[in-house]
Amino acid sequence: MRTIVLSLALLLSPRLVFAQGSAPAGYVPPKGFVPDSATAVRIAVAVWMPIYGERQIMSEQPFVATLNDSVWTVSGSLPQPPAGAAVAGGTAVVRIAKRDGRILFVWHYR
């Protein structure tokens, strides 16, 4: 009986130890979860719409995404003013981690 209990303990102990450890890291694509500007823009729009509304965000097209130090910065654009006029207002900005898609910063300049 002792031999059976000891054998079961030895067989199960690696599984129990592994189960108590941290969760597996999982897959991370070689270029990160946000590999390009198009993906960054889609994420930015998905973040902005519930906050600022679809009408506001769609009025800020085209969107511009730049990558610096593995962080995408995506911002909207102001419409071109008529000749000799100025445009009042601001644009939405979001910063997104390239590696894992975390939202690091959200703002709308006014």
C-alpha positions in Angstrom: 0.0 0.0 0.0 2.8 2.4 0.8 4.4 1.7 -2.5 1.2 2.6 -4.3 0.8 5.9 -2.3 4.4 6.8 -2.9 4.2 6.0 -6.6 1.0 8.2 -7.0 2.7 11.0 -5.0 5.7 10.9 -7.3 3.5 10.8 -10.5 1.3 13.7 -9.4 3.8 16.0 -7.7 5.1 17.6 -10.9 1.5 18.4 -11.9 0.7 19.8 -8.6 3.8 21.9 -8.5 3.2 23.2 -12.0 -0.4 24.0 -11.2 0.6 26.1 -8.3 3.2 28.1 -10.3 2.5 31.1 -12.4 0.3 30.8 -15.5 2.1 29.9 -18.8 3.3 33.0 -20.7 1.2 32.2 -23.8 2.0 33.1 -27.4 3.2 36.5 -28.3 3.6 37.2 -32.1 7.2 38.0 -33.1 6.1 41.5 -34.2 3.8 42.0 -31.2 0.0 42.1 -31.1 0.0 45.5 -32.8 2.5 44.9 -35.6 1.5 47.8 -37.9 -0.2 51.2 -38.1 -3.4 49.8 -39.6 -3.9 47.6 -36.5 -3.0 50.5 -34.2 -5.7 52.7 -35.8 -8.4 50.0 -35.5 -7.6 49.6 -31.8 -7.6 53.4 -31.3 -11.0 53.8 -33.0 -12.4 50.9 -30.9 -11.2 52.7 -27.7 -12.3 56.2 -28.7 -15.8 55.5 -29.9 -17.4 54.5 -26.5 -15.7 57.5 -24.9 -16.1 60.3 -27.4 -18.8 59.0 -29.7 -18.8 57.7 -33.3 -19.7 61.0 -34.8 -16.9 62.9 -33.1 -14.2 60.2 -33.9 -15.2 59.7 -37.5 -15.0 63.5 -38.1 -11.3 63.3 -37.1 -10.3 61.1 -40.1 -7.7 60.5 -41.4 -6.0 59.0 -38.4 -2.2 59.1 -38.1 -0.2 56.3 -36.3 3.5 56.6 -35.5 5.7 54.1 -33.7 8.3 55.3 -31.2 10.1 53.0 -28.7 7.6 50.2 -29.2 4.6 52.4 -28.5 2.1 53.4 -31.1 0.7 56.9 -30.9 -2.5 57.4 -32.9 -4.2 60.7 -33.3 -7.0 62.2 -35.3 -6.7 65.1 -37.8 -8.4 68.4 -37.8 -10.3 69.3 -40.9 -8.7 71.7 -43.4 -10.0 75.2 -42.7 -11.2 77.4 -45.6 -8.5 79.8 -46.8 -7.7 82.4 -44.2 -9.8 80.8 -41.5 -8.8 78.8 -38.4 -10.3 75.6 -37.1 -11.2 75.4 -33.4 -11.1 72.1 -31.6 -8.7 69.3 -31.0 -8.2 65.6 -31.8 -8.2 62.3 -30.0 -4.9 60.7 -29.0 -4.1 57.2 -27.7 -0.9 55.4 -27.0 -0.8 51.6 -27.4 1.9 49.1 -26.5 3.1 47.3 -29.6 4.0 44.1 -27.8 0.7 43.4 -26.0 -1.8 46.0 -27.1 -2.1 47.7 -23.7 -3.8 51.1 -23.7 -1.2 53.4 -22.1 -2.9 56.8 -22.5 -6.1 58.3 -23.9 -6.8 61.9 -24.3 -8.8 64.4 -26.5 -7.2 67.7 -26.9 -9.7 70.5 -27.0 
